[in-house]
Amino acid sequence: MLDRLGEFAALAEAHARVAFASPATYTQLGIILAIYAIAFVAGSRIRKYFQPFGSTPKDETQHPLKQLFAKLGSLIVPLLAILMLRISLEITQIALQEGWLVQTALAIAMLLLFNSIVTNFLAHAAAARIARWVGIPLLILHLLGLLSGLNGILESISISVGNIEVSAYGVARVTIFGSLFFWLGLVSSRTARGVITRQDNLDLRTREIASKMLEIGIFSVVVLLVLQVMGINLTALAVFGGALGVGIGFGLQAIASNFISGIIILLDRSVTLGDYVELQDGPIGIVRELSLRSTTLETFDGKDVVVPNEKFIVEVFTNWTHKDKRQRYRVDFSVAYATDIRKLVDIIKDVVSSHPQVISGEDIPIWDRPDCEIDSFGDSGVNMFVEFWMEGIDDGRNRVGGDLLLMIFEALRTHGIEIPFPQREVRVVNDNLSIKKI
């Protein structure tokens, strides 16, 4: 045994002497050093001029896409080095008739790249350790050209259960590629979820539903890829899916319709949380909950009205606060014909403007300030109205209209302005007619 080890050491020493005595070895070494210098300079330039690649990968306060680009930025230099080493390997094998040193450098660069990917993209320590234990040996076998032989050995180890044949190679392939696909799905889902949750223009419920739907879609694709790796015929699944779709179309038509309507509502954002909605058939309230099946309205008397999403698609409804939370309202009243109307208009404008919920002030455009005008001439007096803008809805907690009627009534009494009421004047035409008291 010791003799064999000695012979192997002597042989290795002889090969080393020949290699280091050859000018081609130093040429390859110079090529490798030049490649890494070029890769370092080019990578630094790319990260400098493309800022997302130049960020710190471990900064968790960044936007998820910026974190992803920062992690990819740390891979630019090794990727450039591998690309140039692969090209140089072909050139040196033709020009120098050997390229063992470049090939060794290429293998080491690929191992370092794999380790960097595991370090940057696998946050779980146990998962990263397993990936290294499995991935690095497989990568070494592939680089040495021994992986095909290992595949043949694993394929020879198999068992048959009926018409199904299970081999060790198939199990290993499904395990490795399944883990890889699920890891990619997990990274994609986490990144997409981080992007969606940072969209401030979407309400919380919409962000949750959108991220969940995206997660379901990503992992559905992952499952299909794993089934393809397992060798399962997807045509049979397509036939089964078609039959299932027909069953849903007939038996679960209403549920499917509400589900699709919920998706449409989320996409076009015709209804969002906090909107004040009035349906054509009567229900009125504030949107408190949005789900894929129904929408919950809270009325001002404390009731929750659950409305199927389909109603918001096929029926007419009024969204009072969709684009603008401000609303314009009108309060009507009457005064006697003897009233100084011009003076009255100024009084009413000042009274209405004093309400804290009415939009008023010198910085407000004149067309948005409270305005008092004559509506018509009635039988008993002059019919007036005052229009005003306010934030929110004049109902429930914000009963501005009732407050303004009381304030207008008190202002009219304070200034001695008469509020008319129906009166009848009786004249006696016949002077000879006597009226007897009973």
Phi, psi and omega in degrees: 000315180294326178296319179295318178297321178295317178298319180295319179294320179294319179296318179295321179295321179295316179297321180296319179296317179296319182294314182285346175273348183273133176298332181298327180297315181289330174296315178296321179298318177296320178299316181297314180296319179296320180298314180292327176295315179296317180297320180294315180294314180296318178297320178297320178295316180297316180291334179284316185273341174245096192303320180303326178288341184266001180284170178277122184297333186272002181281100185284349180279350182285164173298143182305322178293323177294322176298318180296314179295325179295320178293321177293328179297327179289348180261358185296311183299309179296326178294317177297319179297317180296317180299312181290326177295322180295320178293318181295327179299317179295321182291315182294325179293330178275315186280320185256355181064015174198156180201031185295325182288320177294320179295321177297316179297323178296317179297316179296320180296321179292322177296318179293323177296316178300316179296322178294320178297315179298318182295319185278326189252349177250103183281331182283125185297318181295318179295320178296321180294317179296319179299321179290316181297325182269314188289317184295313176300320178296320179295321178295316178297322179294317180293329178275355180077019182259359186289324180296323177294320177295323178297319178297320179296317181292323178294332180287341178267102185211159175227153181243131175236099185066235179270002183257128177246124182246123180247160178296326178295318179296316179297316180295320180295315179295319180296313183291308182289326176298316177297320179296315181295318180292326177294317177297319177296321179294316179296315180297317180295318180295318180294314180296321178296320178297322179293316183293318182292344178267003178277097184291340179283354175255141178286166187300315182296319179297319179296320180295314182293318180296316180294322179293318178296319178296320178297318178297318180297317181297313183285338172294318176297319179299316180298319178297321178295319179295319177297323178294319177296324180288349179084017179281134181287115182283349178296319178297322178294325178295319177295317178297319178296322177295317178296320178295321179297320178297319178297319178294322181298324181270314187272329183240041185298315182295318180294316179297321179296316178293324179296312179294322177298322177297321177295318179297318179298319180294325183282315183271350175056037175289338177224130177227168180299137179092352179288147175261113191241139176235116181276160183295327183267010170127314185301132180228135178176181180265135180289116181254336183210136176239125175230176181285351179251322187210170177235133183258125177254134176258117179278169183282352174262016171089006181268148173256120179255117180268117185247126176300142183299335182299330182296328180282352180257318188261347182243161178276135175217159181249123176255102187291330189237029185290304182264329186219125179287344180282145178226150179252131182231169184221138177238129182256146174202173181227152176225164181290159181293338181280000184285143172283100188295319181298319177292320180299319182301316180294321180297313184294320178300316180294321181293313181294320180295337181284348179289134186294336182265354178274134179284117182203172179129163182291335181277356180268135176306146187299330180283349177259357179277162176303140184224131180245131183218166174278134178266310181192172175258114183269180180291327185249346181186187180270123179276121182245163172211156175231131178251146182206157175254146178212160175275124178095198186251139179276075180192164176060241182289338183250065180275069182288322181301317178295320178298318182292323177299318178294317180295320178295319179298315179294322179294320179295320178292322180297322182266009176069028179269128185278136173263116187288158173217158184302129179230150178231132179253126182252124177247140178266115184275318182273113182290334181281354182281127179250140180251120181271135174279138179261000000 
